[in-house]
Every structure is written in C-alpha cells, then in structure tokens.
Amino acid sequence: MNSAPLGFFDSGVGGLTVVRAVQDLLPMENMVYLGDTARLPYGSKSPETIRQFADEDTRFLISKGVKAVVVACNTATAHALPQLRELYRVPIIGVIEAGVDAALADPNAERIGIIATRGTIRSHAYQHALAQRRTGLIIHGQPAPLLVPLVEEDWIEHPATRLVLRSYLDPLVEKGIDTLMLACTHYPLLIPALREVLPADVRLVDSATTCAEHLRKELEALDLLAPEHGEGKLEVHLTDLSEEFETLARRFLKRAPGRIHRASLGGAS
C-alpha cells in the first residue's frame, strides 16, 4: 500500500495548491487529483448536493487505488467529511482540522478572522471547530466570493484585487484580529497581496500548507509513507476539460501537470 497514490479532490483546480504543498513536503508520493470542473463551484450548492458530489468524487479516487483521500476543498470538508469517513475505509483527511490546529498552535491567538466562500462561512464548520477547541475566542467569519474569480482571472497583481481585499479585510482588521485563516484553497496564491494590505502582526494560516503537514503526520502514524527513493508522479483528472482549466492547473501547481485526463463520475474515466 505504501507505493499506492494519494487521492485529492476539489470542485475545481484550487485544490492543486494542496497538491503542490504535498509535492514540496513529500516529493516521493504518487498522487491522483480530481477536479470536478463540470459542476463547480460547490460553495453555492446545497449541503445535500455537496455531499452527493463529494461521495462521487471519493468513489472515483478509490477506483484509482488510492491509499488515502484528501478533501482539498473547504466547502466539501465542511459538509461531507463525517459522511465520507463513515462510508469508506481508506483514511480521509480534510482541510479544516489542519487549519484549526495551525491557528491554535499560537497560544496567544485570541481574535481569529476567517475568509472563505459563502458556503464555508455559512456552514460554521471553522467557527464551531475553533470554539470547541478553545473557549473565549472571538471569531469573525467573512464571506469573500469575489476572490476565487479574481485568482482564476490571474488578477493577483491587479489594483482591483487590492481594493476587493481591503473591502473584505478592513472590517476584520477594525475588529482587531490577530490571525487570519485562508479557508479556501485558491487563497494561498493571494498571500503576497494579503501581506501588503494586512497589518504586519496579523498571522496568516493557509489551507494548503497546513493540510500538507497534517497529511504527513497521518501517513507517518499509519505507516503509509511512500519509500523515499524516487520522485512521485501526478495524474490530473478534470470532469470538464478546457484550455482555461489547463492554464489554471499549471498556474496553481507552478509546474507542468502533464497530460490532463477527462473524468466521468458516472463510470470509467
């Protein structure tokens, strides 16, 4: 099982930031990534629909012989993770638990801001997980629906993105946050811009890096790490192929993804 691939899924290509972080941390691991690009975004769907999609995504990855599944999507983690863990025997890891662990690693964290899609904020998954782990926290959730399209348009350096970020972040800064959780896998690409608009003493916690570190610990505990010799391969599957998504995949990975396969969740890929 150690040489079997790791499976990752997201509603689109944002979860490739998690893949990239895992490639940097565990370069020997083989990986299979599924982006459900035909049905994105998940953030605006009902919880029932998200759970159905997440189940189909997981089944697809298990059909590829993966040794563990990473739900590289905050919305799917928020709504579907407990159900997936009940249904399947392979280890299933989400992005929320890892982010919460990282946010609370600082004992001085008291005022925590969260930016995410509407679906993730509305689920209260982060707010609930934080409050369960530490009493007395002041938590502010801020939906930031414009950030994903700005990232996908490659407007990361655009002045409009700075204006949008300030609109979302100024209310959180005024409330005195000391930690900002980036609860969407697109947002790590915005870290340079976020550093510009946030006070220097606000700590950033991003889904991708924290999930990669959490995954390494889980694989070590389960004795599922791949042998250290050799470099792992990445297989990318998308439910809707387009030039746009191939370009995005390259940008999110910061390397060529190789051939991208078309996935059909009703059956064979």
Buried (B, 14 or more C-beta within 10 A) or exposed (E): EEEBBBBBBBBBBBBBBBBBBBBEEBEBBBBBBBBBBBBBBBBEBEBEEBBBBBBBBBEBBBEBEBBBBBBBBBBBBBBBBEBBBEEBEBBBBBBBBBBBBBBBEEEEBBBBBBBBBBBBBBBEBBBBBBBEEBEEBEBBBBBBBBBBEBBBEEBBEEEEBBEBBBEBBEEBBEEEBBBBBBBBBBBBBBBEBBEEBBEEEBBBBBBBBBBBBBBBEBBEEEEBBBEEEEEBEBBBBBBBBEEEBBEBBBBBBEEEBEEBEEBEBEEEB
